[in-house]
Amino acid sequence: MASGQQQQDTGVKPELHPPGYVPAAGVPEAPDYRWLWLSLAIVLVLGLLVIFALPGIVNRPQPAATTPATASTPAASAEANRAMQAWLQLRAKLELENVSRWGEPEWGRAAAAAATGARLLAQRQFAEAAASYSLAQHTLEQLYAGRDARLAAALAAGEQALADNDVALAVAQFEAVLAIDSQHAAATHGLARAARRTDVLQAMSAGEQAENKADIEAAQLAYQQAVSLDGEYAPASKALGRLMERQRDAAFRDAMTRALTALDAGQLNTAGKTLTEAAQLQPDATVVADARQRLAQARQQARLNRLRRDAAAQVVSENWQAAADLYTQALAVDSSAGFANDGLLRARERVQLHARFDHYLDKPERLHAPEPLANARQLLAAVSAAPADEPVLARKIAALQAWVAQAGKPVAVTLDSDGETEVAIYHVGKLGQFTRHRLELLPGDYTVVGTRPGYRDVRKTLSVSPGSPAAALRIICGEQI
């Protein structure tokens, strides 16, 4: 027993290890305190015998000269007993909370102090025993009071070890946290991450090797595997992001090359599609904005060219209204387009000119009146002849000239009457009485009036058509009043 007590007093402090801990080679294992608790239990039994049995055996007090300074008194004995009971209660409570699993070396020091108290109690050194038990109790109280700090320190150490890829240390620290709080979420999560870290590092190594060999596809797969194993492992996310950025840069350069090549070749639809691809990869790239401006200018010029060609085709066919519409569209695209400004002016003039010819040609009878006939003659005099490239206008000029010529050529007309009716033609004159009268009239509609005293007046219309056979009309007042 003395040998065991000497070992307790050496001051060697046991170390706490998390569940599943295996000491490294060459590292001494912490002392086993199970023998200490056994010794303590034996000493406690002896102490209790001393306290409760010995006073009944010993009947007379010790001589004053032989009583030590720490001689027993009922008060000292009771104090030692209270200190022991308080320590035993606290120890039992902390045992239920598994403090013995994580409380080293303080738990061992408290046990050693309690063993000393038990030995002193057995020797009836009650004051010293009470002090040892109080020290043991205070040690446990301080140990439990530092529980949160110990947990936080172990958790921080575990996270740092995990960040340093020290898997063994991270596992030990997270298990130390779980020994204190078996439901601790962060430690449970950290332990799971630590369990996968070796596989993560292997995937990262494979990715780096593949990337160094320019095997981008294999590298991407490896980095993606690392990320899937531990999405919080920053190096894996960073490597995957870097690789994907390289791929985006390469795809962007390829898209821009194809877009510019298409632009130079005038393949505007292809250029637009590839520029859209490039913009999706790098929306804010200056080169994309410049290329889009070039594309817009090329599209504008292409549209102007197309409108110029279409308008020219309408000019050739002398469809001047359609040409005017196309020139108007061109000016909407570019108000400074010279061909459109000049073309629109000419087209509008031709539209108006053709409308004037069509006015007479659609209803040639308009030329039978003097004023329209005069206006038609002025129109012909102003145009004189159509340009060689305007056959439609030439035909209209020729047609109107023919109508004007006919409208100015008198037509023979025969009027029959009874010799008693006075005949007159409005705007021509009075013809008097006759049975037959021949005259020439210009083409047109004439009002012929017959009058005779005692008879009702007669009014008839005489239509004289150019180029037609001689017109004839019979006019007689035959209805008496």
C-alpha angles and dihedrals in degrees: 000000000000089000090054092049092052089053090052092052096053091090095233107158120214119227127228119235127190121243112286093021115156115191116237120248112278094017112115117235118243116257119274111241097193091098088052093058090048092051090046092053092051092048091049091054091050090047092053090050090052092049099045106023107034096063089060093053099045108065103176131052123249118259113269092238092058098043111105122228089258095050115155123267127177090249094049091047092050091048092051089049092051091049090050093048092048091051093047092050093048091046091051091049093050091046088060088055092050094244089147088067096058106015101089134160091017092050090055092047090052090050091050092050091049091049089053089049091052092050092049091047089054088052090051091244090139101169092050090045091051090050092051092049090047089051090051091049093047090049091054092045091053090045092054092043089058093051096107093045091050090049092049092048093050091047092050091047090050093050092047091049089050090050088051090048090241093146098177094051092044091052091049093050096046090048088051088056091049090050087061096039114013091191096051104139098200093050092047090051092046092050090052091050091048090052089058098040096093091055090046092053091048091052090048091051091050090049093051092049092049092047091051088054090050090244092142096171093054091044091052092050091050094049090046089053090052091050092048090052093049118005089184094059099107098198090059094049090045093050092048091047091049092050093048090048089054090051091049090050091051092047090048093052091048092049092049092049091053092045095052092045090053091048092053090049093049092244093141099169091053090046091052093051095048092046088055088054091050092048091053089055097044111010095178098046112133092215090060092052091048092049091048090053090052090048092051091051091047091049091049092050091046091052091048091050091050092049090047091053094045092047091049090053090053090049090054090052089044091237090147098171092055089047090051090052092052093048089051090053090050091053089051087058094044119004090196095058103130097200090055095049093048094040093049092052093052093043092053091049091051092047089055093045093051090047090056092051092045089052090068099029094054090054110019090177087078086076091065089078116079098232098050089044090054091048091050090051089051090050092052091047091052095049098036095169137004122241114262092249094055106071093158091059090045091056091049091050091050092047093050092046089055092049092047090049092052092044089057096048116091119235123214113250130189122204122192124198141155099258091248102070120088107229126201134171118212113244089007106064147245116315098184126209121335144137094224130009128181124200142147123248132182115248113280144084117296132190112225117195128195124196133181129168112258092015133094115258118254124217123187137169120235115200115202114192123194114249093010126124117272111296120233132196133177116208123179133155101226104152113091120215 
